[in-house]
Every structure is written in structure tokens, then in C-alpha cells.
Amino acid sequence: MSKQKTVEIAQPRFLEGSKDEGVLLLHGLSSYPRVMDAFALPLNERGFWVSVPRLPGHGTNGEDYRSVSGRDWLRRAADSLLDLSGRCARVHILGFSLGGVLALLLAARYHIESLALLAPAVTNTNRLILAAPILRYFIDKLPGRCNFEGQDPENPDIKYLSEEYWMWRWSAPAAELLRLQRLAKRSAKKVEARTMLMISEADTAVPVEVKPLIEKLLKSHLEKTVVLKKSAHTLPTDCEKEKVAEEVLSWFDYVTRS
């Protein structure tokens, strides 16, 4: 029987703002909403409405994780966007990893003022993902290597998530990510939002080669690119997290003024 539990750090956030601007923050694959606190809280202090949904299957248990689809993730992101749009005249999206893919899909369908894409997983270095659509019918998961990337390994929630999610390579979620990647590449030509991209030379999951791909997909809408030197894939929590937060906050300050 599935454990009926959502850990505290995976609880969603919705913060009321004082101005007519909102930001939707979308976390990554096997991640959790509170990983976005470095952006959510300072943005709210600046007056933004902030929504940080929990993508289905995340923060609960591995059984939930393997049973959800990319449609479930996209639907939760779209519902959160529409809730925010009902309160704000202008809405922006910050998407990390899988969240970056979802951000592109939303921006192709709805009017979004601006995007901040952090290591958007429209491509990746793990070629095993290409076999995931077939592998999912034979193997649920394979042993993997858990990399906490700046997170506290003594935190009980982090320990729980590492055991349920991060110590494994999951075939079904990888197949769903691949499906969303392909959909995002086809629909990105419809994106008109002003966009910032942040990537890292040390990221072993999303390579820096994603930059020319994003440039090709978005054409003139990519206004700013930040290339980090040391951070691994989890940009919001890794060794350059202060610079990441500074650049993101600066971007949203800039687009709301201009």
C-alpha cells in the first residue's frame, strides 16, 4: 500500500503580493517546491504574488512518482498559472530543469510576460533516457547515485526523498520527460515571452549545448544568458546559489520596469 505522506519541504506555496505582478515557480524532476525558496520569498518581499505548486508524484513516494504522466505535470502547472493570472495583470514564470520545459509549454499556449529558465531540460546528457519509453514496461527503476548538491543530508525530509527518489533512476518519469521535451521543441516557436537562460559548465545533466538550442527555438526572445562555472545541475541550491538568486531577482526587476 502506498504511503500517504507529503513531506514538509514538498508542500506548495502561495504568497499574496502587493502589486499586479505574479511569478509562477516550477521545480525540477524529482525535486520539491521549497527548493525554490531562494526566489519565492525575495520576490514576494518585492511585492510579487508567488505560486510554487507541487508537481504530481513529487514529495510523496516512489510509487506515486512512477505512476504520474507528463500531462499531470503540465495540468498542475497550467492550473497554477491560471489561478495566478486571475489575480495579476502580468504573469512571469521561473522554471528549473523539468520546470523549464513546462515553462516553455505554458508560454507557447498562454500570454506570459517573461521567462527565467534555469538549466531547462529540453536536452540532457543521459542517453539512457532515449530507451526509457521501452524500458518502462520492463524495469521500474535502476540503482543510481544520490547527489545532494548543496542540500542538508541530515534533514529528515531530504533523507526521505533521497531514499524514495534520488537513489534510483526511474524509467517511467524519464519517458514522460522525453515526451515533454519533444513537445516543447515543437511548440517553442510560439513563445513570445522575454527570456533569460541560466546554465552551468559543470552541469552533468543539462549540458551548456542547450544554449544554441534555446537560441534557435526562441529566436530573438532570448534576451539574457548567464553561464555559471562551478554549479552542478541543482542551480538553486548548489555552490553558486547566491549568484543564481541575484541574477533571477535582477531579471524580474528589470522586466517589470521596462
DARAUR-V277999 format. One record per pair of residues at least 6 apart in sequence whose C-alpha atoms are under 6 Angstrom apart, sorted by the first residue. I is the first residue (numbers start at 0). J is the second residue. Records with the same first field share a line. If there is no record, write none. Layout:
I->J  J
//
This chain:
4->59
5->58  59
6->58
8->33
9->31  32  58
11->32  51  52  53
12->50  51
13->49  50
14->48  49
15->48
16->46  47  48
17->46
18->46
19->87  88
20->47  87  89  90
21->47  48  49  87  90
22->49  90  91  92
23->50  92
24->51  92  93  94
25->94  98
26->32  95  98
27->95  96  97  98
28->97
29->57
32->51  53
54->72
56->63  64
60->163
61->163  164
65->171  172
68->175
69->175
90->111  112
91->111  112  113  114
92->114
93->114  115
94->102  116
95->117  119
96->118  119  120
97->120
99->116  119
100->119
104->183
106->190
107->187  189  190
111->192
112->192
113->192  193  194
114->194
115->194  195
116->196
117->197
118->198
120->205
121->180
123->204  205
124->204
128->173
131->170  174
132->174
135->170  171
139->170
140->168  169  170
141->167  168
142->167
143->166  167  168
144->166
145->165  166
148->237
149->236  237
187->216
188->216
193->220
194->220  221  222
195->222  223  224
196->224
197->224  225  226
198->226
199->226  227  228  230
200->207  228
201->229  230  231
202->231  232
230->237  238  239
//
